Structures are given as structure tokens and as C-alpha cells.
């Protein structure tokens, strides 16, 4: 037995002694010694044959093997940890990729919702939109006219501007493929400058009606129209939305408000003949009806279109009923009017009134007399009031004087059959309207434009040295006299 086994047996002997238990190894040694002595003293014949002892199997701990096992287990644990770590990293990576792809998909979905069916080029957009446009040719007592229109339905309803077909004796609509149809004027609304026509046709391509509510300044748009004459039918111009909700006020000759429109402003080229035509966004939707431009040597790129959402209720009402059954169904303006013509006055200021005109009167110290300030492109010109010949040169022959005792809007005329004609008098000064100070006529007009026909407005006025309150019912702008 080697040294390691001896030490192992000695360790067993010591452990047995400590537990006061007999050592099996000692007992076996003692028995073995006795048996050998007896065998030596026994006769030869009696001695048993020598037997080859069975091999003794000794179980011992192999430290080298244990180290190898430990290394193997450690390696497995490390490999298992690496695999788990790699799996976690892979999961995080896949989750990140999934979230990024999801975000990209969501962004694409949002963009697709915003720019659904957006065309790759303006050429594709034009090709898709052209069939829903028509050229309009009219004959009036003053001659021939040209305009544009939008096909609303496949069976021949067409929208255009009211001013395009106003007082027309005959109306023809020419489609983009050259087909010409007699058009019937169904009805329209002058205040919102919209009209509906009808042609006897089938299988026309109706325009996709959109809204400008989701449009932004800088969005690209195109207009298709008939500038100058039918020879230029189907002309496309492109540009961008320059502004939204641009307020446009049209006045009568006496200075009263005829109508108020809130329009889309665009730098898209607009020319006579574009009126009534469509303004398309990049999705091929009609978001506006081209209606006017500001023209002049010093102006460029100031075109305007009526938002579709403001007039579609009126258009639908006409198509369903042949007329406007609900005056408040919609529109760029409600068409309400106070029926008053006036001017801005400043307290303690003297004015010369001549017809529907008014002029401020000031004292000129150099001349030593009163002069009226006559406005011109070069500035105010001072005209001596005493010199009637000079005043006559400026068509001022009949006049009167008025000194304002308060700042406000001075009433100089009212329209017959309006409630204001019954409630207001000449030279009343309107101080407030629904509690809003009226230091300028524009303030009063802006407030009235937000009202509906038949609504009342509360006016605080100065008359005969005292302030009083009157409630005035609004009439329709269409009933205003020029």
C-alpha cells in the first residue's frame, strides 16, 4: 500500500478511536496473525492448499480527475452564462429592431394617411385631375366670357363661381376631351360666389372633394383653368399655399360691405378664365375654387381660392333641392349686414360732409383759416373752405359740417327696409357693438361679418347729447343698395 493509502488507513484508525468504536482493520490483523500461527504448527498434510487471495479494490479520490471535472463544469457554466447573455442581447436587439420597424411603419402609415394616393410627379397629378375639370363659355348682354368649373358628379353637376355665369344668356361646358354640353344654371349664392350648373351627360369623372382644413402654408398645389380663352383650355399652373383664412372684403360703391370672404391665398398663377376652376392638392383633391387675384403692375403671385369646406354645404343643398333652402347651411360668410354707411370720427374733430364722402377740417396757421384735408397719392392736400371755386374743382359743391362729440362710427346713411333704418338716425355715433368699442368702421364690419342674417346686435350710440342703447336686427348683404 502506498503512502497515500497508509495515511488514509491511519486516518480511519484515528477516527475510530475518537468514536470509541473497534477498528475493523485491527480486528482483521489480529485474526490474520492467529490463523497464520495455527497454520504453521499444523502438520504438513493438514495444511490447506495455498489460495491466491482475491484482489483488493481500493477506492480513492483522484484530485487530477476532480480538477478536470471542475474545469469541465466551470467551462459549461461559463458557456451556459455566455449563451444566456447572448440570448438576452439577441432579444434586446430584436426588440429594438421591432420597435424601430414599428415606428417606421407607423410613420409611413401616418404619412400615408396624410398623403394618401399622393402622386409621384406633377405630370401624374395633372393627368389624374384634368378629366374632372371643364371650361365654361358664356354669352351675356355685354359679350362673351370664359371661366372654369369642377365636375361634382358623374351625371353632370358642375360647380363654378357665381360671377362666371351671372346674367349669362347661354352657358356651355367643355370637358377636357373636347365634348361640349349646354349647361343649365341650377342656382347659386352671390355672397359666397358659388354656383351650380347641370349638363346632360353620363360617366363623367367626378372630382375628389377635399378640405383645406389640413393644409399648411407651403403645401404644393396646382390650378387647372381656361386663361384668356377656350384656346387655352386645360392650362395647369403650380405653386404653393401662401396663407390660409385670408380675409377679403368687397365693398359697395357707397363704402358699405357687400361681402366678406375667408380665402386660401396662393402664388399659383391665376388669370382671367381661371375663375371657378379647381385648386388641387398633391393628393388630387379639390381644396378650393379659384375665385380672384389681385392684379396690377406692382403685384404678382396673389391668387385666391374659396375653401371647399366653406361652400360644399351650399352646393349640396342646391344639388338636392334646386335652391338654397338653408341660408345658414354654410359659406365663406353668413351674408349679414347692418345696412349702415358711416365713417370713423375722432372726438372734438370737425368734418366736412359731402354726399357719401367726409373730409377732416383743420386750421392752417399759415393761411389763418380752416382747410379740409383732401387725400391724394401724394398725401393730404389742404383746400381752403372759403374758396368755393377750389372746392368745385374737386367736385365738392354741396356740403355740411359736423363736429364729433365722441370717438366712434358716424352714421351718414341707412338702407331702406333694414331694421337699422328704423333704429338709427343721421349723425348718430356708434360707440360700441355687443360691448366691443367701435373706434373704426372695420371693427364694426368685422363683428357684423361673424353674425347670421336675422341676428340682433346691441349698439351703444350717442345721440342728442346722451348715450343710449338700441338692439338692431341684421339684414342680408344682398339687399344692400349700391
C-alpha positions in Angstrom: 0.0 0.0 0.0 1.4 3.4 -1.0 1.9 6.4 1.3 -1.5 7.9 0.4 -3.3 4.7 1.3 -1.4 4.4 4.6 -2.3 7.8 5.6 -5.9 7.1 4.6 -6.0 4.0 6.9 -4.3 5.8 9.7 -6.9 8.5 9.4 -9.6 5.8 9.7 -7.9 4.4 12.8 -7.8 7.8 14.4 -11.4 8.5 13.6 -12.4 5.1 15.0 -10.5 5.7 18.2 -12.2 9.1 18.6 -15.6 7.5 18.4 -14.6 4.6 20.8 -15.6 2.1 18.2 -13.4 -1.1 17.5 -11.3 -0.7 14.4 -12.2 -3.3 11.8 -8.7 -3.2 10.3 -7.1 -4.1 13.7 -9.5 -7.0 14.2 -8.8 -8.3 10.8 -5.0 -8.1 11.6 -5.4 -10.0 14.8 -7.4 -12.7 13.2 -4.9 -13.0 10.4 -2.0 -13.4 12.8 -3.7 -16.2 14.8 -4.6 -18.1 11.6 -1.0 -17.9 10.4 0.3 -19.3 13.7 -2.1 -22.2 13.6 -1.2 -22.9 10.1 2.5 -23.0 10.9 2.0 -25.5 13.8 -0.3 -27.8 11.9 1.1 -30.9 10.2 2.0 -30.6 6.5 -0.7 -33.0 5.5 -3.2 -30.9 7.4 -2.1 -27.6 5.9 -4.6 -26.3 3.4 -3.6 -25.6 -0.1 -2.4 -22.1 -0.8 -5.1 -19.9 -2.2 -4.5 -16.9 -4.4 -6.1 -14.0 -2.5 -8.7 -12.0 -4.3 -7.6 -8.6 -5.5 -8.3 -5.8 -3.2 -10.1 -2.9 -4.8 -9.2 0.4 -3.1 -11.4 3.4 -3.9 -9.6 6.7 -3.6 -10.1 10.3 -4.7 -8.3 11.4 -7.8 -7.5 15.1 -7.5 -6.3 15.4 -11.0 -9.6 13.9 -12.3 -11.6 16.2 -9.9 -9.7 19.2 -11.3 -10.6 18.1 -14.8 -14.2 17.7 -13.8 -14.3 21.0 -12.1 -12.8 22.7 -15.1 -15.3 21.0 -17.3 -18.2 22.1 -15.1 -16.9 25.6 -14.9 -16.5 25.7 -18.6 -20.1 24.5 -19.1 -21.3 27.1 -16.6 -19.4 29.8 -18.4 -20.6 28.7 -21.7 -24.1 28.5 -20.3 -23.8 32.1 -19.0 -22.5 33.3 -22.3 -25.3 31.6 -24.1 -27.9 33.2 -21.7 -26.2 36.6 -22.1 -26.1 36.3 -25.8 -29.8 35.3 -25.8 -30.6 38.4 -23.7 -28.6 40.6 -26.1 -30.3 39.0 -29.1 -33.7 39.5 -27.5 -32.9 43.2 -26.8 -31.6 43.6 -30.3 -34.7 42.0 -31.9 -37.0 44.1 -29.7 -35.1 47.3 -30.7 -35.3 46.3 -34.4 -39.0 45.5 -33.9 -39.7 48.9 -32.3 -37.7 50.8 -35.0 -39.5 48.9 -37.8 -42.8 49.5 -36.0 -42.0 53.3 -35.7 -41.1 53.4 -39.3 -44.3 51.6 -40.3 -46.3 53.9 -38.0 -44.7 56.9 -39.6 -45.3 55.6 -43.0 -48.9 54.9 -42.0 -49.4 58.4 -40.7 -47.8 59.9 -43.8 -49.9 57.6 -46.0 -53.0 58.9 -44.1 -51.8 62.4 -44.7 -50.6 62.0 -48.3 -52.7 59.1 -49.3 -52.5 58.5 -53.0 -50.0 61.4 -53.4 -48.8 61.4 -57.0 -45.1 61.0 -57.7 -44.9 63.9 -60.1 -46.9 66.9 -61.2 -47.4 65.3 -64.6 -49.1 62.3 -63.0 -51.2 64.7 -60.8 -52.3 66.7 -63.8 -53.2 63.6 -65.8 -55.3 62.3 -63.0 -57.1 65.6 -62.3 -57.7 67.0 -65.8 -60.8 64.9 -66.6 -62.7 66.4 -63.6 -62.2 70.0 -64.9 -64.4 71.8 -67.5 -64.0 75.0 -69.4 -67.0 77.3 -69.3 -68.1 79.6 -72.1 -70.9 82.2 -71.6 -72.7 84.8 -73.6 -74.1 87.8 -71.9 -75.6 91.1 -73.0 -72.2 92.7 -72.8 -70.4 90.0 -74.8 -68.7 86.6 -74.4 -67.0 85.3 -71.3 -64.7 82.4 -70.2 -64.4 80.6 -67.0 -63.7 77.2 -65.5 -65.7 74.6 -63.5 -65.4 71.4 -61.4 -67.3 68.2 -62.2 -69.1 67.2 -59.0 -71.0 64.1 -60.1 -70.7 61.6 -62.9 -74.2 62.6 -64.1 -73.3 66.2 -64.9 -73.4 68.5 -61.8 -70.7 71.2 -62.1 -69.6 73.9 -59.6 -68.2 77.3 -60.6 -68.1 80.9 -59.4 -71.3 82.9 -59.4 -69.7 85.8 -61.2 -68.6 83.5 -64.1 -72.2 82.7 -65.0 -74.0 85.8 -63.6 -76.5 87.2 -66.1 -75.5 84.7 -68.7 -77.9 84.1 -71.6 -76.2 80.9 -72.7 -73.7 78.6 -70.9 -71.6 75.8 -72.4 -69.3 73.4 -70.6 -66.5 71.8 -72.5 -64.8 68.7 -71.0 -61.1 68.1 -71.3 -61.7 65.6 -74.1 -63.4 68.3 -76.2 -67.0 67.3 -75.6 -69.3 70.4 -75.4 -72.6 70.5 -73.5 -75.3 73.0 -73.0 -75.3 73.8 -69.3 -78.3 74.8 -67.1 -77.9 77.3 -64.3 -79.5 75.5 -61.3 -78.8 78.1 -58.6 -76.1 79.9 -56.8 -75.1 82.2 -54.0 -73.6 85.6 -54.9 -72.3 86.3 -51.4 -70.2 83.2 -51.4 -69.5 83.5 -55.2 -70.6 79.9 -55.9 -73.0 78.5 -58.5 -74.2 75.0 -59.6 -74.7 74.0 -63.2 -76.1 70.8 -64.8 -75.3 69.2 -68.1 -77.0 66.1 -69.6 -74.1 63.7 -69.6 -73.1 60.4 -68.1 -69.9 58.7 -67.0 -68.1 62.0 -66.3 -65.2 61.8 -63.9 -66.2 63.5 -60.7 -63.5 65.4 -58.8 -62.3 64.2 -55.4 -63.6 66.9 -53.0 -61.1 67.6 -50.2 -60.7 70.2 -47.5 -58.2 72.9 -46.8 -58.5 72.3 -43.0 -55.5 70.0 -43.0 -53.5 72.2 -45.4 -50.5 74.2 -44.3 -48.7 77.2 -45.7 -46.0 75.8 -48.0 -48.1 72.9 -49.3 -47.8 72.5 -53.1 -51.0 73.0 -55.1 -51.9 73.2 -58.8 -54.7 75.0 -60.6 -56.3 73.9 -63.9 -58.2 76.6 -65.8 -59.1 78.4 -69.0 -57.0 81.5 -69.0 -57.7 84.1 -71.7 -59.9 82.0 -74.0 -61.1 78.4 -74.8 -57.9 78.1 -76.9 -56.0 77.8 -73.6 -58.3 75.2 -72.1 -56.7 72.9 -69.6 -53.8 75.1 -68.6 -52.1 74.0 -65.4 -50.2 76.3 -63.1 -48.5 75.3 -59.9 -47.3 77.0 -56.8 -47.7 76.9 -53.0 -50.2 77.9 -50.4 -49.2 81.3 -49.3 -51.7 81.9 -46.5 -54.9 80.4 -45.1 -58.1 82.2 -43.9 -57.1 85.4 -45.7 -59.9 87.9 -45.1 -61.2 89.6 -48.2 -63.8 92.4 -48.0 -65.8 93.6 -51.1 -67.5 96.9 -50.7 -70.3 98.6 -52.5 -69.8 102.0 -54.2 -71.0 103.8 -51.1 -68.5 102.1 -48.9 -70.8 99.6 -47.3 -69.7 96.0 -47.0 -71.1 93.8 -49.8 -69.5 90.5 -48.7 -66.7 89.1 -46.6 -64.8 86.0 -47.8 -62.1 84.0 -46.0 -59.9 82.5 -48.7 -56.8 80.4 -49.5 -54.0 82.6 -50.8 -51.6 81.0 -53.3 -48.8 82.1 -55.5 -50.1 79.8 -58.2 -50.6 81.8 -61.4 -54.2 82.9 -61.7 -55.6 84.7 -64.8 -59.0 85.7 -66.1 -60.7 82.5 -67.1 -59.3 80.5 -64.1 -62.3 81.7 -62.0 -64.5 78.8 -61.0 -61.8 76.2 -61.6 -60.3 73.7 -59.2 -57.3 74.2 -56.9 -55.9 70.7 -56.3 -53.5 69.5 -53.5 -50.9 66.8 -54.2 -53.4 64.1 -53.4 -55.5 65.1 -56.3 -58.3 66.6 -54.1 -60.0 69.8 -54.8 -59.4 72.0 -51.8 -60.6 75.3 -53.3 -62.4 77.1 -56.1 -60.2 79.7 -57.7 -62.1 83.0 -57.5 -59.9 86.1 -57.9 -56.5 87.6 -58.0 -55.0 91.0 -57.0 -53.7 92.4 -60.3 -51.5 95.4 -61.1 -48.1 96.4 -62.2 -46.8 96.2 -58.7 -48.5 92.9 -57.7 -47.6 89.3 -58.6 -48.5 85.9 -57.2 -51.6 87.0 -55.3 -54.3 84.4 -56.2 -57.2 83.3 -54.0 -59.5 80.3 -53.8 -62.7 79.6 -51.8 -62.1 76.7 -49.4 -64.3 73.8 -50.4 -65.4 73.1 -46.8 -67.0 76.6 -46.6 -69.2 76.1 -49.6 -69.9 72.4 -50.0 -73.0 72.6 -47.7 -74.5 75.2 -50.0 -73.5 73.2 -53.1 -75.1 70.1 -51.7 -78.2 72.0 -50.7 -78.6 73.3 -54.3 -78.0 69.8 -55.8 -80.6 68.2 -53.5 -83.3 70.9 -53.6 -82.6 73.0 -56.6 -82.1 76.1 -54.4 -80.7 77.2 -51.1 -83.2 76.1 -48.5 -81.0 76.9 -45.5 -79.3 80.3 -45.8 -77.0 79.3 -42.9 -76.0 76.0 -44.3 -72.5 77.3 -44.7 -70.5 79.7 -46.7 -67.4 81.8 -46.6 -69.6 84.5 -45.0 -73.0 84.4 -43.5 -74.1 87.4 -45.6 -75.4 89.5 -42.7 -75.3 93.3 -42.9 -76.2 96.2 -40.6 -77.4 98.4 -43.5 -75.4 101.4 -42.4 -72.9 103.6 -44.1 -70.6 105.7 -41.9 -67.1 107.0 -41.2 -64.6 107.0 -38.4 -64.7 110.1 -36.2 -62.4 111.3 -33.5 -63.7 113.3 -30.6 -63.7 117.1 -30.9 -62.7 116.9 -34.6 -64.5 118.9 -37.3 -65.5 117.3 -40.6 -66.9 118.5 -43.9 -69.5 116.1 -45.3 -70.4 115.9 -49.0 -72.7 113.1 -50.1 -71.1 109.8 -49.0 -67.7 111.5 -48.5 -66.2 113.1 -45.5 -63.1 115.2 -45.0 -61.3 116.3 -41.9 -61.2 120.1 -41.3 -58.1 121.6 -39.7 -57.0 125.2 -39.0 -54.0 126.3 -41.1 -52.0 128.8 -39.1 -50.0 129.9 -42.1 -53.2 130.7 -44.1 -55.0 131.7 -41.0 -58.2 129.8 -42.0 -59.9 126.4 -42.0 -58.9 123.9 -44.7 -60.2 120.5 -45.5 -57.7 117.7 -46.0 -58.2 116.1 -49.4 -56.4 112.7 -49.7 -54.3 112.0 -52.7 -51.5 109.7 -53.7 -49.0 112.4 -52.8 -50.5 113.0 -49.4 -53.3 115.2 -48.0 -53.9 118.4 -49.9 -55.2 121.4 -48.0 -58.1 123.1 -49.7 -59.3 126.4 -48.2 -63.0 126.1 -47.3 -63.8 129.7 -48.1 -62.7 129.2 -51.7 -65.7 127.6 -53.3 -64.1 127.6 -56.8 -61.3 125.5 -55.5 -63.7 123.1 -53.8 -65.7 122.8 -57.0 -62.6 121.7 -58.9 -62.6 118.6 -56.6 -66.4 118.1 -57.1 -67.2 119.4 -53.7 -70.3 121.7 -54.2 -72.8 120.7 -51.6 -71.6 120.0 -48.1 -72.3 120.4 -44.4 -70.2 120.4 -41.3 -70.1 118.0 -38.4 -68.1 118.1 -35.1 -67.8 114.8 -33.3 -68.6 114.9 -29.6 -67.4 111.3 -29.2 -65.0 108.9 -30.9 -66.8 106.3 -32.9 -68.6 105.5 -36.2 -70.8 108.3 -37.5 -74.0 107.2 -39.3 -74.4 109.1 -42.6 -76.9 106.8 -44.3 -79.1 103.8 -43.7 -80.6 101.2 -46.2 -84.3 101.2 -46.6 -86.2 98.1 -45.2 -83.3 97.4 -42.8 -84.0 97.5 -39.1 -81.2 100.0 -38.7 -83.2 102.5 -40.8 -85.8 102.4 -38.0 -83.5 102.4 -35.1 -80.7 104.7 -36.2 -80.6 108.4 -37.3 -78.3 110.6 -39.3 -75.2 111.6 -37.4 -75.7 109.0 -34.6 -72.3 108.0 -33.3 -71.9 104.2 -32.7 -69.7 103.8 -29.7 -69.8 100.0 -29.1 -71.3 96.9 -30.7 -72.1 94.0 -28.4 -69.8 95.6 -25.9 -66.9 96.0 -28.4 -65.6 99.6 -28.8 -66.1 100.8 -32.3 -63.4 103.3 -32.9 -63.2 102.3 -36.5 -65.7 101.1 -39.1 -63.5 98.0 -39.8 -64.2 96.8 -36.2 -67.9 97.1 -36.7 -67.7 95.3 -40.1 -65.7 92.5 -38.7 -68.2 91.9 -35.9 -71.2 92.0 -38.3 -69.4 89.5 -40.6 -69.5 86.9 -37.8 -73.2 87.2 -37.4 -76.1 85.5 -39.2 -78.9 87.1 -41.1 -81.7 87.9 -38.6 -79.5 88.0 -35.5 -79.6 91.1 -33.3 -76.6 93.3 -32.5 -76.6 95.5 -29.4 -75.4 99.1 -30.2 -74.4 101.8 -27.8 -74.9 105.1 -29.5 -74.5 108.8 -28.8 -77.5 111.0 -29.9 -78.7 114.4 -28.9 -76.2 114.8 -26.1 -76.8 111.5 -24.4 -75.7 107.8 -24.7 -78.4 105.2 -25.3 -78.7 101.5 -26.3 -80.6 100.0 -29.2 -80.9 96.4 -30.5 -80.8 96.2 -34.3 -81.7 93.1 -36.3 -79.3 92.4 -39.1 -80.4 92.1 -42.7 -78.8 90.4 -45.8 -75.9 91.9 -47.6 -77.6 91.0 -50.9 -80.3 93.6 -50.0 -77.8 96.4 -49.6 -78.2 99.2 -52.1 -75.1 100.3 -54.1 
